């Protein structure tokens, strides 16, 4: 039913299948508050995921209640939801240092260093999600026009992302290196691994963590720190800052930025206004000016 309404419902399916198995192991045929909470609070060491698991069961129970009146639907707010991670706003120097480190990756004459250099660079100048960048196929990258086609993304939407001329030039060079290194092509994807296969997310993370520690973005033993997704935050914040600094209308830019980022609603983009102290300062000044004009 949920998929019929346009939801992907993939991770929810896995969690609810696990919940049904949990009920079967206990010989239960009706969802109760006790069962839902007991399952949602597993495993004990993953507290941030508890509220999400309970949300899945609550929606499932709400649906089943119309079929089985004994089904108990838990109220909201019983378990605290996970807090939104505080974004890290990269500086220009940090990005340049990270990209320079990517160009030092082994092997010396390989494609790998250029793949990560272009991948991380593209994230920083377009605000793409890492999944979107890795899913780019050769046909999705129009190097003549400088346009990326982002297909079936997080919310099932597709969009066109124009590139600056300098970014297009870097991608043209990468494509030439890739095709010279791998002939014939083994993969339809634009960014590929050293031997031509699909670039897998888990390996991208490992390389990013390694370079982050190497360049000082993270401590040598840190498990937390700047993330790949923070390139997206940085892009959004920098775009809004440039608007304020050039005295352009942020109200007019926000809908365009929202579309560029692939948000389903502009209110998701408004969140970036609170992600940077300088942005908050500009927002307050704009508000004060508005009050002065209307008072």
Order of alpha helices (4+ residues) and beta strands (2+ residues): alpha-alpha-alpha-alpha-alpha-alpha-beta-beta-beta-alpha-alpha-alpha-alpha-alpha-alpha
